[in-house]
Amino acid sequence: SQFFTYDKRNFHFNGNCTYLLSRDIVLPGQYSFQVYVTMDYCKRLGYATNSTEESCIKSFHVFNGDHLIHIERPRVGKVPRILVDGAEKFVPFKNSWVSMREVNGKKVLLSLLGNHVDLEVSYDDMAYAVRY
């Protein structure tokens, strides 16, 4: 998988675990939002690849205060499964702290309203962008 940082650097990383992608720091050890990614081997997820070691994004986990959003990778041609505080939701969706909408039928845009953070995830390959 290829990752780009806020300072426009990029790197390739293959792993089979959950990793921190982004978070703010309110005070040391205190965060208003955190974004994690769970990766797994592409072949295990049912995606064709030339390497047994290549990793693909399996899911995102977005913490916003006491709330959790889980975005799970779909099978090809389907939309991701989205859980908000454990309950399945469909786009468009909005409550007091999060807004989710579909963009061009190809991706979901999740906005954390109080933190001014956006997470955009594409349906096909789970390519993402975190904007803060």
C-alpha positions in Angstrom: 0.0 0.0 0.0 1.1 3.5 -0.7 0.7 6.3 1.8 1.2 10.1 1.5 1.9 12.3 4.5 0.6 15.8 5.2 4.0 17.2 4.1 3.6 15.5 0.7 6.0 12.7 1.2 5.1 9.2 0.2 6.1 5.7 1.1 5.1 2.1 0.6 4.1 0.0 3.5 2.9 -3.6 3.7 1.5 -4.8 7.0 -1.0 -7.1 8.6 -2.3 -5.1 11.6 -4.0 -1.9 12.7 -2.0 1.3 12.4 -2.5 5.0 13.4 -3.0 7.2 10.3 -3.8 10.6 11.8 -4.8 12.4 15.0 -4.7 15.8 16.6 -3.1 16.5 20.0 -5.2 18.6 22.4 -2.9 17.9 25.3 -0.3 15.1 25.7 -2.3 11.9 25.7 -5.6 13.6 24.8 -7.1 13.7 21.3 -10.3 15.0 19.8 -10.1 12.7 16.8 -8.0 9.7 15.7 -8.0 7.7 12.4 -6.7 4.1 12.3 -6.4 1.8 9.3 -6.5 -2.0 9.5 -4.5 -3.7 6.7 -4.5 -7.4 5.6 -2.9 -9.3 2.8 -4.7 -8.5 -0.5 -5.1 -12.2 -1.4 -6.7 -12.9 1.9 -9.2 -10.1 1.1 -10.0 -11.7 -2.3 -8.0 -9.2 -4.4 -5.7 -10.3 -7.2 -2.0 -9.4 -6.7 1.4 -10.6 -7.9 2.8 -10.8 -4.4 1.7 -12.8 -1.3 3.2 -9.9 0.8 1.2 -7.0 -0.7 -1.2 -5.4 1.7 -4.6 -3.8 1.1 -6.7 -1.6 3.4 -9.4 -3.7 5.1 -11.1 -1.0 7.2 -10.9 2.4 8.8 -11.7 3.2 12.4 -12.4 6.9 13.2 -12.6 8.0 16.9 -14.3 11.3 17.6 -14.4 11.9 21.3 -16.5 9.0 22.7 -17.8 8.0 19.3 -16.5 5.4 16.8 -17.1 5.1 13.1 -16.0 1.9 11.3 -15.7 1.8 7.5 -15.2 -1.7 6.1 -13.8 -2.5 2.7 -16.5 -3.8 0.3 -16.3 -6.5 -2.2 -15.7 -5.1 -5.7 -18.7 -3.2 -7.0 -20.4 -2.6 -3.6 -20.3 0.3 -1.1 -18.4 0.0 2.2 -20.2 -1.1 5.3 -20.4 1.8 7.7 -21.0 1.5 11.5 -21.6 4.5 13.6 -21.3 3.7 17.3 -22.1 0.1 16.4 -25.2 0.7 14.3 -25.1 0.3 10.5 -25.7 3.5 8.6 -26.1 4.4 5.0 -25.2 7.6 3.2 -26.4 10.2 3.3 -26.3 10.4 7.1 -26.0 13.3 9.6 -26.3 13.7 13.3 -24.9 16.3 15.8 -21.2 15.3 15.3 -20.8 13.6 11.9 -22.0 14.1 8.4 -21.6 11.5 5.6 -22.4 11.8 2.0 -21.6 10.1 -1.3 -19.4 11.9 -3.8 -20.0 11.1 -7.5 -21.2 7.6 -6.7 -17.6 6.6 -6.1 -16.6 7.6 -2.6 -17.9 8.5 0.8 -17.0 11.8 2.5 -17.2 11.7 6.3 -17.0 15.0 8.1 -16.4 15.4 11.8 -18.4 18.5 12.4 -16.8 19.8 15.6 -13.2 19.0 14.6 -13.4 20.3 11.0 -11.8 17.0 9.8 -12.8 15.2 6.6 -12.1 11.6 5.6 -12.7 10.7 2.0 -12.7 6.9 1.1 -13.2 5.6 -2.4 -15.4 2.5 -2.9 -13.2 0.6 -5.3 -9.8 0.5 -3.7 -10.3 2.3 -0.3 -7.9 5.1 -1.4 -8.4 7.8 1.2 -7.6 11.4 2.1 -7.7 12.9 5.6 -8.1 16.7 5.5 -7.6 18.7 8.7 
